[in-house]
Amino acid sequence: MKKTATIALFISMMSAQAQVDLINRVKDNGSSSEDIEFTTVYDIEALEVEDQGRSGTCWSFSATGFLESECIRKGNRVDLSALYVVRKVYEEKAEKYIRLHGALNFGQGGALPDAIFVLKEHGAVPEDIYSGMPDKGQRIDHGELEDALSSLLDAVLKREGRALKSNWKEAVNGLLDAYLGPVPESFEWEGKTYTPRSFADDYLKLNSDDYLQVTSFVYQPYYAPMMIEVPDNWMWGSSWNLPLDEFMGVLDASLSEGYTLAWATDVSEKGFSIRNGLAINPDREQLELLGLDDPFIAGCPEIKVSEELRQADFDAWKTTDDHGMQIVGKVADQTGKAYYTVRNSWGDRENPYRSGHLYATESFIAHKSISLVVNVEALPARLRKKLDL
């Protein structure tokens, strides 16, 4: 369903304008369907939906939301700063860009495990302490910041054989301070003084080793780590590769135990409809046989997804690494069909069911997922044993 030009567009999808274009492309998908009746199966607590604005930082908002739900499980309801994570990733990515002589995808995009990396290396900060928005009340927009950072880094590389100047990192941090604000070395929280490191360890009690990423692709061995080869995986992080049925099994195993998940997926599909509040994977041939034009109905017939179909679409760039969100629950419609409740980061957009959220079917997730980040404890025991975790 994608043309060649569209494929090229989505490879560089996470620039500021590309993120806006993505929202505009999918906001009107679908017709005005009849309301579907949903029954809740699992509904795990998460904080209010946030808005990433005109920035390609969905990976941070989704993974930070995941960590916030982890905090809630531990008894700490804290709004964590997604832009603190973004700030630290800009710093790390800038250094790698220079080390690789510019041969790296530098931009606003990232991968879900980037937030876990920041937790491990740089700790965490509450939103109230570091908003990443020096101009209060304005919408997030990282287009100018990305351009300024890219220009600076490219200028650093044009040194014609001379040694790197020792102050190039100071220049990068100066730009980040100007656009996002300086990061406090320490701060007061509930009557105590913390650093970002001690806040993560002592107050939040979050351990980066508790989390891992899983995926499912045929071209790499199962039950072994692999690198997902997408442009925004700038850190070259690894994921555990699972057969599709086990990958999908991680979803229900996690939700049934009260754990949410961070989800990376392709949302450039006609079945991804903000207006309808649904992400579905309709079988067009079956719909035609039934004489139906509107797929956004209860019990819509959907594509039966195989491992081979997933792989073929990934290889053909029909499945691309577009967007990150948080999976916080599960519902069923009146026909018994299952959907997963997804918390988005495009603001509190209205739809017939749950503002700022959408319901994604099993077929959509099986077909179009890139990866999931999950708490190791939420994996089925037999899978933990198989992976030697």
C-alpha positions as CSV (number, residue, x, y, z in Angstrom):
1,M,0.0,0.0,0.0
2,K,3.0,2.3,0.1
3,K,4.6,3.9,-2.9
4,T,8.4,4.2,-3.3
5,A,8.4,7.9,-2.4
6,T,6.4,7.2,0.7
7,I,9.0,4.6,1.8
8,A,11.8,7.1,1.4
9,L,9.9,9.6,3.5
10,F,9.4,7.2,6.4
11,I,13.1,6.3,6.6
12,S,13.8,9.8,7.9
13,M,10.5,10.0,9.7
14,M,11.5,11.3,13.1
15,S,12.5,14.9,12.1
16,A,10.2,17.5,13.6
17,Q,8.3,18.2,10.4
18,A,8.1,14.4,9.6
19,Q,6.4,13.8,13.0
20,V,3.8,16.5,12.2
21,D,3.4,15.0,8.7
22,L,2.9,11.6,10.3
23,I,0.1,12.9,12.6
24,N,-1.6,14.6,9.6
25,R,-1.4,11.5,7.5
26,V,-3.2,9.3,10.0
27,K,-5.5,11.6,11.9
28,D,-8.3,11.2,9.4
29,N,-7.9,7.5,8.6
30,G,-11.1,5.6,8.7
31,S,-14.7,6.6,8.3
32,S,-17.2,7.5,11.0
33,S,-17.8,4.0,12.3
34,E,-20.5,2.8,14.6
35,D,-19.3,2.7,18.2
36,I,-17.9,-0.6,19.4
37,E,-18.8,-1.8,22.8
38,F,-15.6,-2.6,24.8
39,T,-15.2,-4.6,28.0
40,T,-12.1,-4.1,30.1
41,V,-9.8,-7.1,30.6
42,Y,-6.8,-5.3,32.1
43,D,-6.3,-1.6,32.8
44,I,-2.9,-0.8,34.4
45,E,-2.4,2.6,36.0
46,A,-0.4,5.2,34.0
47,L,0.0,8.9,34.3
48,E,-1.9,11.4,32.1
49,V,-1.4,11.5,28.4
50,E,1.4,13.9,27.4
51,D,2.1,15.8,24.1
52,Q,5.5,15.4,22.4
53,G,4.6,18.4,20.2
54,R,6.6,19.1,17.1
55,S,9.4,16.7,18.0
56,G,10.5,13.2,17.1
57,T,10.8,12.1,20.7
58,C,8.0,9.6,21.0
59,W,10.6,6.9,22.0
60,S,11.3,8.9,25.2
61,F,7.7,9.8,26.0
62,S,6.6,6.1,25.6
63,A,9.6,4.6,27.5
64,T,9.3,7.3,30.2
65,G,5.6,6.5,30.6
66,F,6.6,2.8,30.9
67,L,9.0,3.7,33.7
68,E,6.4,5.9,35.4
69,S,4.1,2.9,35.6
70,E,6.9,0.9,37.0
71,C,7.3,3.5,39.7
72,I,3.5,3.3,40.4
73,R,3.9,-0.4,41.0
74,K,6.6,0.4,43.5
75,G,4.4,3.0,45.3
76,N,5.9,6.2,43.8
77,R,3.6,8.2,41.6
78,V,6.1,10.6,39.9
79,D,5.8,12.5,36.6
80,L,9.3,11.9,35.2
81,S,11.0,14.2,32.7
82,A,10.9,12.8,29.2
83,L,13.0,15.7,28.0
84,Y,15.8,15.0,30.6
85,V,16.1,11.6,28.8
86,V,16.1,13.4,25.4
87,R,18.7,15.9,26.6
88,K,21.1,13.1,27.7
89,V,20.6,11.2,24.5
90,Y,21.5,14.3,22.5
91,E,24.7,14.4,24.4
92,E,25.5,10.8,23.9
93,K,24.5,10.8,20.3
94,A,26.6,13.9,19.5
95,E,29.7,12.1,20.8
96,K,29.1,9.0,18.8
97,Y,28.4,11.1,15.7
98,I,31.8,12.7,16.1
99,R,33.6,9.4,16.9
100,L,32.1,7.9,13.7
101,H,33.1,11.0,11.6
102,G,29.5,11.8,10.9
103,A,28.5,8.3,9.7
104,L,25.5,8.1,12.1
105,N,21.9,9.0,11.9
106,F,21.8,12.1,14.0
107,G,18.4,13.6,14.7
108,Q,15.5,13.6,17.1
109,G,14.6,10.0,16.7
110,G,15.7,7.2,19.0
111,A,14.9,3.7,20.3
112,L,12.9,2.6,23.4
113,P,16.0,1.2,25.2
114,D,17.6,4.7,25.0
115,A,15.6,5.7,28.0
116,I,16.8,2.6,29.9
117,F,20.4,3.5,29.0
118,V,19.8,7.0,30.4
119,L,18.4,5.5,33.6
120,K,21.5,3.4,33.9
121,E,24.1,6.1,33.1
122,H,22.4,9.3,34.1
123,G,19.6,8.5,36.5
124,A,16.3,10.3,36.4
125,V,14.7,13.7,37.2
126,P,11.1,14.7,37.9
127,E,9.2,16.8,35.3
128,D,8.7,19.5,38.0
129,I,12.5,19.8,38.3
130,Y,13.4,19.6,34.6
131,S,10.7,20.3,32.1
132,G,13.1,20.8,29.1
133,M,11.0,23.8,28.3
134,P,12.7,27.1,29.2
135,D,9.8,29.0,27.6
136,K,6.9,27.9,29.7
137,G,3.6,27.5,28.0
138,Q,5.0,26.9,24.5
139,R,4.6,23.6,22.6
140,I,7.6,21.3,22.3
141,D,9.5,22.0,19.0
142,H,13.0,20.6,18.4
143,G,13.3,21.5,14.7
144,E,15.6,24.5,15.3
145,L,17.5,22.6,18.0
146,E,18.2,19.7,15.7
147,D,19.4,22.0,12.9
148,A,21.7,23.9,15.3
149,L,23.2,20.8,16.7
150,S,23.7,19.2,13.3
151,S,25.4,22.3,12.0
152,L,27.7,22.6,15.0
153,L,28.7,18.9,14.8
154,D,29.4,19.1,11.1
155,A,31.5,22.2,11.6
156,V,33.5,20.3,14.3
157,L,34.2,17.5,11.7
158,K,35.5,20.0,9.1
159,R,38.9,20.3,10.8
160,E,41.1,19.2,7.9
161,G,43.3,16.7,9.8
162,R,43.6,18.9,12.9
163,A,42.9,17.5,16.3
164,L,39.5,17.9,17.8
165,K,39.2,21.1,19.9
166,S,38.8,20.2,23.5
167,N,35.7,22.5,24.0
168,W,33.4,21.1,21.3
169,K,31.3,19.3,24.0
170,E,30.9,22.6,25.9
171,A,29.5,24.1,22.7
172,V,27.0,21.2,22.4
173,N,26.0,21.6,26.0
174,G,25.6,25.3,25.5
175,L,23.1,24.8,22.8
176,L,21.2,22.2,24.8
177,D,21.2,24.6,27.8
178,A,19.8,27.3,25.6
179,Y,17.0,25.2,24.1
180,L,16.2,22.8,26.9
181,G,17.6,24.5,30.0
182,P,20.6,23.5,32.2
183,V,20.3,20.2,34.1
184,P,20.5,20.7,37.9
185,E,23.4,18.8,39.5
186,S,21.2,18.3,42.6
187,F,17.6,19.2,43.6
188,E,15.2,19.1,46.5
189,W,12.4,16.5,46.5
190,E,10.0,15.9,49.4
191,G,12.4,17.5,51.9
192,K,15.5,15.7,50.7
193,T,18.4,16.5,48.4
194,Y,19.0,14.2,45.4
195,T,21.2,14.0,42.3
196,P,19.7,12.5,39.2
197,R,21.6,9.3,40.1
198,S,20.4,9.1,43.7
199,F,16.9,10.0,42.8
200,A,16.7,7.0,40.4
201,D,18.4,4.6,42.8
202,D,17.2,5.7,46.2
203,Y,13.8,7.3,45.7
204,L,12.4,5.6,42.6
205,K,14.3,2.3,43.2
206,L,14.5,1.7,39.5
207,N,17.2,-0.8,38.2
208,S,18.0,-0.6,34.5
209,D,18.9,-4.3,34.6
210,D,15.2,-5.2,35.2
211,Y,14.3,-4.2,31.6
212,L,14.9,-5.7,28.2
213,Q,13.7,-5.4,24.6
214,V,12.1,-8.2,22.7
215,T,11.4,-8.5,18.9
216,S,10.5,-11.1,16.3
217,F,12.2,-11.6,13.0
218,V,12.9,-14.7,10.9
219,Y,16.3,-13.6,9.5
220,Q,18.0,-13.9,12.9
221,P,18.2,-16.9,15.3
222,Y,15.5,-17.2,17.9
223,Y,16.2,-17.0,21.6
224,A,19.3,-15.0,21.0
225,P,20.2,-11.3,21.0
226,M,20.0,-9.4,17.7
227,M,20.3,-5.8,16.6
228,I,17.2,-4.3,15.0
229,E,18.6,-2.6,11.9
230,V,16.6,0.6,11.7
231,P,18.1,4.1,11.4
232,D,17.0,5.3,14.8
233,N,18.8,2.5,16.6
234,W,21.8,4.8,16.8
235,M,23.1,3.0,19.9
236,W,23.1,-0.4,18.1
237,G,21.3,-1.9,21.1
238,S,20.3,-5.5,21.1
239,S,17.0,-7.2,21.5
240,W,16.0,-10.8,22.3
241,N,14.6,-12.3,19.2
242,L,11.5,-14.5,19.8
243,P,9.2,-16.6,17.6
244,L,6.0,-14.6,16.9
245,D,3.8,-16.6,19.2
246,E,6.1,-16.1,22.1
247,F,6.6,-12.4,21.2
248,M,2.8,-11.9,21.4
249,G,2.7,-14.1,24.5
250,V,4.9,-11.5,26.3
251,L,2.0,-9.0,26.0
252,D,-0.6,-11.0,27.9
253,A,1.9,-12.4,30.4
254,S,3.0,-8.8,31.3
255,L,-0.5,-7.3,31.5
256,S,-1.9,-10.2,33.5
257,E,0.8,-9.5,36.1
258,G,0.2,-5.8,36.2
259,Y,3.1,-4.7,34.1
260,T,2.8,-2.2,31.2
261,L,5.0,-2.3,28.1
262,A,6.7,0.2,25.8
263,W,5.9,-0.5,22.1
264,A,7.7,0.5,18.9
265,T,5.6,0.1,15.7
266,D,4.7,1.2,12.2
267,V,1.7,3.6,12.3
268,S,1.7,4.6,8.6
269,E,-1.1,2.2,7.8
270,K,-4.7,3.0,6.8
271,G,-5.9,0.8,9.7
272,F,-4.2,3.2,12.2
273,S,-6.9,5.7,12.9
274,I,-6.7,8.4,15.5
275,R,-10.3,9.6,14.7
276,N,-11.7,6.1,15.3
277,G,-9.4,5.4,18.2
278,L,-8.4,2.1,16.6
279,A,-5.4,0.4,15.1
280,I,-6.6,-2.6,13.0
281,N,-5.3,-4.8,10.2
282,P,-8.3,-5.5,8.0
283,D,-8.5,-8.3,5.5
284,R,-9.8,-6.4,2.5
285,E,-10.8,-9.4,0.6
286,Q,-12.9,-10.8,3.4
287,L,-14.5,-7.4,3.9
288,E,-15.4,-7.3,0.2
289,L,-17.0,-10.7,0.4
290,L,-19.1,-9.6,3.3
291,G,-20.1,-6.5,1.4
292,L,-18.6,-4.1,4.0
293,D,-16.9,-0.8,3.2
294,D,-16.1,0.3,6.8
295,P,-13.5,-1.9,8.6
296,F,-13.8,0.1,11.9
297,I,-16.5,-2.2,13.2
298,A,-16.8,-4.8,15.9
299,G,-15.3,-8.2,14.8
300,C,-13.7,-6.8,11.6
301,P,-12.1,-9.7,9.7
302,E,-8.3,-9.2,9.9
303,I,-5.2,-10.6,8.2
304,K,-3.8,-13.8,9.7
305,V,-0.2,-12.8,10.4
306,S,2.6,-15.2,9.9
307,E,6.3,-14.9,10.7
308,E,7.0,-14.9,7.0
309,L,4.6,-12.0,6.3
310,R,6.1,-10.0,9.1
311,Q,9.6,-10.5,7.7
312,A,8.6,-9.8,4.1
313,D,7.0,-6.5,4.9
314,F,10.0,-5.5,7.1
315,D,12.4,-6.4,4.2
316,A,10.3,-4.4,1.7
317,W,10.2,-1.3,4.0
318,K,6.4,-1.7,4.3
319,T,6.9,-2.0,8.1
320,T,8.9,0.9,9.3
321,D,10.0,2.2,12.7
322,D,7.6,5.1,12.9
323,H,6.4,5.6,16.5
324,G,6.7,4.6,20.1
325,M,3.7,4.3,22.6
326,Q,2.9,2.6,25.9
327,I,0.6,-0.5,26.1
328,V,-1.4,-0.2,29.4
329,G,-4.2,-2.7,29.1
330,K,-6.5,-4.9,27.2
331,V,-10.2,-4.9,26.2
332,A,-12.6,-7.0,24.2
333,D,-15.4,-6.0,21.9
334,Q,-18.9,-7.5,21.8
335,T,-17.8,-10.3,19.5
336,G,-15.1,-11.3,21.9
337,K,-12.3,-9.9,19.8
338,A,-9.3,-8.7,21.8
339,Y,-7.6,-5.2,21.5
340,Y,-4.7,-3.8,23.5
341,T,-5.0,-0.4,25.1
342,V,-2.3,2.0,23.9
343,R,-1.4,5.3,25.6
344,N,-0.1,7.8,22.9
345,S,1.9,11.0,23.2
346,W,0.1,13.2,20.7
347,G,-1.9,15.0,23.4
348,D,-5.4,14.3,24.6
349,R,-7.0,13.8,21.2
350,E,-10.6,12.9,21.2
351,N,-12.0,9.7,19.7
352,P,-15.2,7.6,20.4
353,Y,-13.6,5.5,23.1
354,R,-10.7,7.0,25.2
355,S,-9.1,10.3,24.6
356,G,-5.4,10.2,23.9
357,H,-5.5,6.4,23.7
358,L,-6.4,3.9,21.0
359,Y,-7.2,0.2,20.9
360,A,-4.9,-1.9,18.8
361,T,-5.8,-5.5,17.6
362,E,-3.7,-8.5,18.0
363,S,-3.3,-8.8,14.2
364,F,-2.1,-5.2,14.0
365,I,0.5,-5.6,16.7
366,A,1.6,-9.0,15.4
367,H,2.1,-7.6,11.9
368,K,3.5,-4.1,12.5
369,S,5.4,-4.2,15.8
370,I,9.1,-3.4,15.8
371,S,9.8,-4.2,19.4
372,L,8.5,-4.2,23.0
373,V,10.3,-3.2,26.2
374,V,9.3,-5.2,29.2
375,N,10.2,-5.9,32.8
376,V,12.1,-9.2,32.9
377,E,10.0,-10.3,35.8
378,A,6.9,-10.1,33.6
379,L,8.2,-12.7,31.1
380,P,6.8,-16.2,31.5
381,A,9.0,-18.4,33.7
382,R,9.7,-20.9,30.9
383,L,10.9,-18.1,28.6
384,R,13.1,-16.6,31.3
385,K,14.7,-20.0,31.7
386,K,15.1,-20.5,28.0
387,L,16.9,-17.1,27.7
388,D,18.9,-17.8,30.8
389,L,17.8,-14.6,32.5
